[in-house]
Amino acid sequence: MKKLILNNFQKLMSMMLTVILFLSTISFEVFAEDPKVSIIIPVYNTPENLLRDCLNSAKNQTLKDIEIICIDDGSTNGSGEILDEYARSDPARFKVIHQENGGPSVARNKGMEIAQGEYIQFLDSDDTIDPTMSEKCYNASKDYDADIVRCSVKCEERGGAPFFQECHVNNEFKFVNDTNKNINKVLAYNNNIAIFLGVYKNKFLKDNSLRFFDEVKSGQDQCFNILCFSKARKLVFIPDRLYTYRKNDISITARICKGKLNPGSVCKRTDAIKDIYGYFKNFEYFGDERTKAEFLHLILNHRFLCPAISGNKPLLDFFLDAGLLQDDVINQLPIKERIRLKSMLLIADSKTKPEKPIPDGIYTISSKLNPNMCLDINQCSKNDKANLQLWQKNGTNAQKFKVQYNSDGYYTIKAICSGKFIDVSASGKQNGTNIWQYCDNGTDAQKWFIVPDGEGYYCLVSKCNNMCMDVYGAKAINGANIHCWPIHAEDNQRFKLEKFEDKPSANKPNRARKPRPNKLVKIKKNADKPSSSKPGDLKKSA
């Protein structure tokens, strides 16, 4: 009897479980048919623990009326199988697309093509989102009829400092109407323009044909958002930190920062810049110098786009013809960006004329890190390859340099103590290449651009590698090595050139002497022998 009851109970429980699963499937299918938010997740070889955390954070959203579109971008580590596992457990909400590797831009564009949600949300496969993120962003978008909703980010450190700084806005909803005229205000509200901080109205993206640049491997989110911000009618900010950015050492961002991934050809980056410019130039307010400067600011601070400027004469000529490189535009940039852009102009030899910021002469070159520290030839050596270093000001010949402007727009810098020229070691192209002295050979390693910062300091940029003279480790101590480093215009790359004034020459006219008091002269009377000289006669010199 007990056995019969037990068997019937087991059958009943099994039937109830089947019914619950069936009902849950029906419920999700209703949501999936017309979702409020589509969460797009591109996946490529994400570590399993990070990927599962990401998928669980999407699955456990308080807003259940969502779809989760996962694009397996040619993963080879089993990430695709994990995505399929989640799709089997929640088939109504999870959609998995497997494709050959094309990069995050291609993957996100694919997700946008099939997204059915009223709003689109982006999530990186190694990050997580707060359970309330989709709901809070969706509600804000509906309350304010916004094209874009932005929230704040918090960073989880994994083996080092995060790439993104935590940012937030005031503890109130903020919105900006007509963002075409308020891009500066938009960026001021939230200092991170990554795409994963919020939601986008699907219709707004489609109506404006907004897509990611397929060839952009890194920084594609910033390119995308620059275009979105320029088109958005209304953008809303909420203060909550709803997205957790987690540093992943094998991510594209990390690989580019370590120099292990080429983020694309200069040609593709140039095309991206011109596309972004195409949106800006159509604005009525683009004739304003401040807005032109804002466009340059965005490009100069973009890790994917900025490298396309350096040495790219056609692109710089394009900027010049568009009126972007006028002094009244460049002078509105922050000092560091101004120096970088001027250096790029000189390096590319565009239509702008090279400056002659200082006259020829003998100078001491002090560091902005510490005005009492000067460039110095190690022990005033006469030998080739003697290191250029920092040393306490002492006025010796080891700290005096003859700076001379040449017709090609470059300067040469000669050490007074040895007659040798300041030279980049073996014309090194790598970060950290030493700077030393060497005999005159006329090579690019001995040619320097001197770029003023407008505050009395200068950056010295080498012709041979387009890098800047830099104090090693930004340490203003005796013996600190001087080397080459990419231009960033921090204090360790800024120097003051003070002209050395010699002591007055002996050939200079003497100052007028004060008249001496008359001395009493005793005259001996001698009637027989008259004096040989008359009073007032001047004695002739021997």
C-alpha positions in Angstrom: 0.0 0.0 0.0 2.8 2.4 1.0 4.6 1.5 -2.2 1.5 2.3 -4.3 1.1 5.6 -2.6 4.7 6.4 -3.1 4.6 5.6 -6.8 1.4 7.7 -7.3 3.0 10.6 -5.4 6.1 10.4 -7.6 4.0 10.4 -10.8 2.0 13.3 -9.5 5.1 15.3 -8.8 6.5 14.5 -12.2 3.3 15.7 -13.8 3.3 18.9 -11.8 6.9 19.6 -12.8 6.1 19.1 -16.4 3.2 21.5 -16.2 5.3 24.1 -14.5 8.0 23.9 -17.1 5.4 24.0 -19.9 3.7 27.1 -18.4 7.1 28.8 -17.8 7.9 28.2 -21.5 4.6 29.7 -22.6 5.1 32.7 -20.4 8.6 33.4 -21.7 7.4 32.9 -25.3 4.9 35.7 -24.8 7.7 38.0 -23.5 10.0 37.0 -26.3 7.5 37.8 -29.1 7.5 41.5 -28.3 10.4 42.2 -25.9 10.9 45.5 -24.3 14.7 45.2 -24.3 17.1 43.2 -26.4 20.4 42.6 -24.7 23.2 42.0 -27.3 26.3 40.1 -26.1 29.2 39.5 -28.5 31.3 36.5 -27.3 34.8 35.5 -28.3 36.9 33.0 -26.2 35.7 34.5 -22.9 36.9 32.6 -19.8 34.1 30.3 -18.6 33.7 31.8 -15.1 33.4 35.4 -16.5 31.0 34.3 -19.3 28.7 32.5 -16.9 28.6 35.4 -14.5 27.7 37.7 -17.5 24.9 35.4 -18.8 23.5 34.9 -15.3 23.3 38.7 -14.7 21.4 39.1 -18.0 19.1 36.1 -17.3 18.2 37.4 -13.8 17.0 40.8 -14.7 14.0 42.1 -12.9 12.5 43.1 -16.2 11.5 39.7 -17.6 10.2 40.9 -20.9 13.6 40.8 -22.6 15.5 38.8 -25.2 19.2 37.9 -24.9 21.0 37.7 -28.2 24.4 36.0 -27.9 26.8 36.2 -30.9 29.5 33.5 -30.8 32.1 35.3 -32.9 34.1 32.2 -33.9 35.1 31.1 -30.3 37.5 28.2 -30.0 37.6 27.7 -26.3 34.1 26.2 -25.7 32.3 29.5 -25.2 29.8 28.6 -28.0 28.8 25.4 -26.2 28.1 27.4 -23.0 25.9 29.7 -25.0 24.0 26.8 -26.4 23.5 25.4 -22.9 21.8 28.6 -21.7 19.7 28.7 -24.8 18.4 25.1 -24.1 17.5 26.1 -20.5 15.7 29.3 -21.6 14.9 28.9 -25.3 12.3 31.6 -25.4 14.6 34.4 -24.3 18.1 33.3 -25.4 19.0 33.5 -29.1 22.5 32.2 -30.1 24.1 33.0 -33.4 27.4 31.2 -34.4 29.5 32.9 -37.0 33.1 33.2 -38.2 35.3 35.6 -36.3 34.7 39.1 -37.5 35.3 41.3 -34.5 32.9 42.9 -32.0 31.6 45.5 -34.5 30.4 42.8 -36.9 28.9 40.8 -34.0 27.0 43.7 -32.6 25.7 44.7 -36.0 24.4 41.2 -36.5 22.7 41.3 -33.1 21.1 44.7 -34.0 19.8 43.2 -37.3 17.7 40.5 -35.5 16.8 42.4 -32.3 13.1 42.7 -31.8 13.2 44.8 -28.6 11.8 48.3 -28.3 15.2 49.2 -26.8 18.6 47.7 -27.3 21.2 47.2 -24.6 24.8 46.1 -25.0 26.7 43.9 -22.6 30.3 42.7 -22.9 30.8 39.0 -22.2 33.3 39.5 -19.4 31.2 42.1 -17.5 28.0 42.0 -15.4 24.9 44.1 -15.0 22.9 44.9 -11.9 19.6 42.9 -11.8 17.6 46.2 -12.1 19.6 47.8 -15.0 17.3 46.9 -17.9 14.2 47.8 -15.9 15.5 51.2 -14.6 16.8 52.2 -18.0 13.7 51.2 -19.8 11.4 53.0 -17.3 13.5 56.2 -17.7 13.4 56.0 -21.4 9.6 55.7 -21.4 9.1 58.5 -18.8 11.1 61.0 -20.8 10.6 59.6 -24.3 14.4 59.4 -24.7 16.4 58.1 -27.6 19.2 57.1 -25.3 19.4 56.4 -21.6 22.8 56.5 -19.8 23.7 55.2 -16.3 27.0 55.0 -14.4 29.7 52.4 -14.2 31.6 50.7 -11.4 34.9 48.9 -11.9 36.1 45.6 -10.5 39.9 45.4 -10.5 41.4 42.2 -11.7 45.1 42.2 -11.4 45.6 45.9 -11.9 44.0 49.3 -12.3 40.7 49.3 -14.3 40.7 50.9 -17.8 37.6 52.9 -17.0 37.3 55.3 -14.1 34.1 55.1 -12.0 31.7 57.8 -12.9 28.4 59.0 -11.9 25.9 61.9 -12.2 23.8 63.8 -9.7 21.2 62.0 -7.8 18.5 63.1 -10.1 17.3 62.3 -13.6 19.1 64.6 -16.1 18.1 65.0 -19.7 19.4 67.1 -22.6 17.1 68.2 -25.4 18.4 68.8 -28.9 21.8 67.1 -28.3 23.0 68.3 -31.7 23.7 71.7 -30.0 24.8 70.3 -26.7 27.4 67.6 -27.3 29.7 69.3 -24.7 27.0 69.1 -22.1 26.3 65.5 -23.0 29.9 64.5 -22.4 30.1 66.6 -19.3 27.3 64.7 -17.6 29.0 61.3 -17.9 32.8 61.0 -18.7 32.6 57.6 -20.2 31.1 57.2 -23.7 31.3 53.4 -23.8 28.2 51.8 -25.3 27.3 49.4 -22.5 26.1 52.2 -20.1 22.4 52.2 -21.0 19.9 51.5 -23.6 19.1 52.8 -27.1 15.7 53.1 -28.8 15.7 50.6 -31.6 13.7 52.8 -33.9 16.1 55.7 -33.4 19.0 53.5 -34.5 17.2 52.2 -37.6 15.8 55.6 -38.6 19.3 57.1 -38.6 21.1 54.0 -40.0 23.4 53.9 -37.0 25.8 50.9 -37.1 29.2 50.0 -35.9 32.2 50.3 -38.2 32.9 46.7 -39.2 36.7 47.2 -39.4 37.1 48.9 -36.1 38.4 46.3 -33.6 38.9 48.6 -30.6 37.1 51.8 -29.6 34.2 51.0 -31.8 31.8 51.9 -29.0 33.2 55.4 -28.9 32.9 55.9 -32.6 29.3 54.6 -32.4 28.4 56.9 -29.5 29.8 60.0 -31.2 27.4 59.4 -34.0 24.5 58.5 -31.7 25.0 61.6 -29.6 25.1 63.8 -32.6 21.7 62.4 -33.8 19.8 61.9 -30.5 16.8 64.2 -29.9 16.8 63.5 -26.2 19.3 61.8 -23.9 18.6 60.9 -20.3 21.1 60.2 -17.4 20.3 58.3 -14.3 22.8 58.3 -11.4 22.8 54.5 -10.5 26.0 52.5 -11.1 24.3 49.6 -12.8 27.1 48.2 -14.9 30.2 46.5 -13.6 33.3 46.6 -15.8 35.7 43.8 -15.2 39.2 43.8 -16.5 40.0 40.8 -18.6 43.6 40.4 -19.6 42.7 38.6 -22.9 40.1 41.1 -24.0 40.6 43.2 -27.1 41.1 46.3 -25.0 43.8 44.6 -22.9 45.5 43.2 -26.0 45.7 46.6 -27.7 47.0 48.2 -24.6 49.7 45.6 -24.4 50.5 46.1 -28.1 49.5 42.5 -29.1 46.7 43.4 -31.5 46.7 45.7 -34.5 43.4 47.6 -34.2 43.1 48.2 -37.9 44.7 49.8 -40.9 45.3 53.6 -41.0 43.1 53.6 -44.1 40.1 52.2 -42.2 40.7 54.6 -39.3 40.9 57.5 -41.7 37.6 56.5 -43.2 36.0 56.3 -39.8 37.2 59.8 -38.9 35.9 61.2 -42.2 32.5 59.5 -41.5 32.3 61.1 -38.1 33.3 64.4 -39.5 30.5 64.0 -42.1 27.9 64.1 -39.3 29.5 67.0 -37.6 29.8 69.2 -40.7 26.1 69.0 -41.4 25.2 70.7 -38.1 24.2 74.4 -38.3 26.5 75.2 -35.4 29.6 73.5 -36.9 31.0 76.8 -38.0 31.6 77.6 -34.4 35.3 77.2 -33.4 34.4 75.6 -30.1 32.5 72.8 -31.8 35.3 72.2 -34.2 37.7 72.0 -31.3 35.3 69.5 -29.7 35.5 67.3 -32.8 39.3 67.4 -32.6 39.1 66.6 -28.9 37.1 63.5 -29.5 39.5 62.3 -32.1 42.7 63.0 -30.1 41.3 61.1 -27.1 40.2 58.1 -29.1 42.7 55.2 -28.8 41.7 53.8 -32.2 41.3 57.0 -34.2 44.1 59.1 -32.9 47.0 57.0 -34.3 45.5 57.6 -37.8 46.4 61.3 -37.5 50.1 61.0 -36.8 52.1 61.3 -40.1 48.9 61.2 -42.2 49.4 64.1 -44.5 46.3 63.6 -46.6 44.1 63.5 -43.5 45.7 66.6 -42.0 45.3 68.4 -45.3 41.7 67.4 -45.2 41.3 68.9 -41.7 43.2 72.0 -42.9 40.9 72.5 -45.9 37.9 72.1 -43.5 39.1 74.9 -41.3 39.8 72.6 -38.3 43.4 73.5 -37.9 43.1 77.3 -37.6 44.8 78.9 -34.6 41.5 80.0 -33.1 40.3 76.4 -33.2 43.5 74.7 -32.0 44.0 77.2 -29.2 40.7 76.1 -27.6 42.0 72.6 -27.1 43.6 71.7 -23.7 47.3 72.3 -23.6 48.3 68.7 -23.9 46.1 68.1 -26.9 47.3 71.3 -28.5 50.9 70.1 -28.3 50.0 66.7 -29.7 48.2 68.1 -32.6 50.9 70.6 -33.4 53.5 67.9 -33.2 51.4 65.8 -35.6 51.1 68.7 -38.0 54.9 69.2 -38.0 55.6 65.5 -38.4 53.2 65.2 -41.3 54.6 68.3 -43.0 51.2 69.4 -44.0 50.4 72.8 -45.5 51.0 74.6 -42.3 54.3 76.4 -42.0 56.9 75.2 -39.4 57.2 77.4 -36.4 60.4 78.9 -35.1 59.4 79.2 -31.5 62.8 80.3 -30.1 65.8 82.1 -31.6 69.2 80.5 -32.1 71.5 80.7 -29.1 73.0 78.9 -26.1 70.4 77.6 -23.6 70.0 75.7 -20.4 67.1 73.3 -20.7 65.3 72.8 -17.4 62.5 70.2 -16.7 59.0 71.3 -15.7 59.0 68.4 -13.2 61.5 70.5 -11.2 62.7 73.9 -12.4 66.0 73.4 -10.5 66.9 70.3 -12.6 68.5 70.7 -16.1 69.5 68.5 -19.0 73.1 67.6 -18.5 75.8 65.6 -20.2 77.0 62.8 -17.9 80.2 64.1 -16.2 80.6 66.5 -19.1 81.9 63.6 -21.2 83.7 64.3 -24.5 82.8 60.8 -25.8 80.1 59.6 -28.1 77.2 57.9 -26.4 77.5 59.9 -23.2 74.0 59.8 -21.6 71.8 62.8 -21.5 70.5 63.1 -17.9 68.9 65.4 -15.4 71.1 67.1 -12.9 70.8 69.9 -10.3 71.4 73.4 -11.9 75.1 74.2 -11.6 75.9 76.5 -14.6 78.6 74.3 -16.0 79.2 73.7 -19.7 77.6 70.2 -19.2 74.3 72.0 -19.0 74.8 74.4 -21.9 73.5 73.6 -25.4 73.7 75.5 -28.6 70.2 75.3 -30.2 70.1 76.1 -33.9 67.1 76.3 -36.3 67.5 74.8 -39.8 65.7 75.5 -43.0 63.8 72.2 -42.9 62.0 73.3 -39.8 64.0 71.2 -37.4 66.5 72.2 -34.7 69.8 70.7 -33.8 71.0 70.7 -30.2 74.8 70.7 -29.6 76.4 70.2 -26.2 78.9 73.0 -25.4 81.2 70.9 -23.3 81.9 68.3 -26.0 80.7 69.8 -29.3 78.6 66.7 -29.8 75.0 66.7 -31.0 72.0 65.4 -29.0 71.1 62.1 -30.7 68.5 59.3 -30.5 70.4 56.0 -29.8 70.7 54.2 -33.1 67.6 56.1 -34.3 65.5 53.8 -32.1 61.8 53.5 -32.9 60.9 51.9 -29.6 59.5 53.4 -26.4 62.3 54.0 -23.9 65.1 54.5 -26.5 68.0 56.4 -24.8 69.0 59.9 -25.9 72.7 60.6 -25.9 75.3 62.7 -27.6 77.1 61.8 -30.8 79.3 63.3 -33.5 77.7 65.4 -36.2 76.3 63.1 -38.9 73.2 65.0 -40.1 70.8 62.1 -39.6 67.2 62.3 -38.5 68.3 61.1 -35.1 69.9 64.6 -34.6 66.9 66.6 -35.7 64.2 67.9 -33.3 60.9 69.8 -33.5 60.5 72.3 -30.7 56.8 72.6 -29.9 55.6 75.4 -27.6 52.8 74.8 -25.1 51.8 78.4 -24.8 52.8 78.5 -21.1 56.6 79.0 -21.6 57.5 75.3 -21.9 58.3 73.2 -24.9 58.2 69.6 -26.1 61.1 68.3 -28.1 60.0 65.8 -30.8 62.5 63.6 -32.7 62.3 63.4 -36.4 63.5 59.9 -36.5 60.7 58.3 -34.5 58.1 61.0 -33.9 58.5 60.5 -30.2 59.1 63.1 -27.5 62.1 63.7 -25.3 61.0 62.4 -21.9 62.4 62.1 -18.3 62.5 58.5 -17.4 59.9 57.5 -14.9 58.9 61.2 -14.4 61.5 61.3 -11.6 63.2 64.7 -11.2 66.3 63.4 -9.5 70.0 63.6 -10.2 71.0 61.1 -12.9 67.5 60.5 -14.1 67.8 59.2 -17.7 66.4 61.0 -20.7 64.7 58.8 -23.3 62.1 58.8 -26.0 58.4 58.2 -25.4 55.1 58.7 -27.4 53.8 62.3 -27.2 51.5 62.8 -24.2 52.7 66.3 -23.1 52.8 65.6 -19.4 55.3 67.5 -17.2 58.1 64.9 -17.9 57.9 65.9 -21.6 57.9 69.6 -21.1 61.0 71.7 -20.8 61.9 75.4 -20.3 64.7 76.8 -22.6 66.4 79.6 -20.8 68.9 81.6 -22.9 72.4 81.7 -21.3 73.7 85.2 -20.9 77.5 85.6 -21.0 79.3 88.0 -18.6 79.9 91.5 -20.1 82.6 91.5 -22.7 85.9 93.3 -22.1 85.3 95.1 -25.4 82.3 96.8 -24.1 82.8 100.5 -23.2 83.7 101.2 -19.6 81.3 102.9 -17.4 82.0 106.6 -16.7 84.3 106.9 -13.7 83.6 109.3 -10.9 86.1 112.2 -10.8 88.8 111.7 -8.3 89.4 114.5 -5.7 92.4 116.8 -6.6 95.6 116.0 -4.8 97.8 118.7 -3.3 101.1 118.8 -5.1 104.1 120.3 -3.4 106.3 122.2 -5.8 109.9 122.6 -5.0 111.4 126.0 -5.8 114.5 125.9 -7.9 115.2 129.1 -9.7 118.2 127.7 -11.5 116.4 124.6 -13.1 113.0 125.3 -14.6 110.4 122.6 -14.7 110.4 120.4 -17.8 106.6 120.2 -17.9 104.0 122.8 -17.7 101.0 122.6 -15.4 98.2 120.8 -17.2 100.3 118.9 -19.7 99.5 115.2 -20.1 102.2 112.6 -19.8 102.6 110.4 -22.8 102.5 106.7 -22.3 105.6 104.7 -22.8 
